[in-house]
Amino acid sequence: MQTHPIVPVVAHNHCEHQQGTLAAPFEIDDEAIVGMLCDLFARRTNTAFGECLDWWLETLQCDLHQNDAAGVALVVLSKWPFDLRVGAPGVATLRANLLTRARMLLARGARDGAL
């Protein structure tokens, strides 16, 4: 069950179970993108913006500098407020990278005439 509005885009098919519908990139705000990614990461859906979970997880490894990745891991592992503050820049970078990647996929769909 998806908890966020569906706004996938047709993109290159990297996963067998991929399906897509169309949406204009300018209609989607950051929170809608985050909602779609949350649905994918929680396995409430099979794709987000035309890409499967495996594709998104591979991009996480590519996009983060090691200091940012360490910050994200620190936030996941620790409950201490000072650790959360230290890790916050890595979390912000990860969020920004995911948003950028989703907007790239949306733009690709628009450019390729899928929208």
Secondary structure, DSSP 8 states (H G I E B T S, - for coil): ---S----------STT-------GGG--HHHHHHHHHHHHTTSSSEETTEEHHHHHHHHHHH--HHHHHHHHHHHH---HHHHHHHHHHHHHHHHHHHHHHHHHHHHHHHTT--
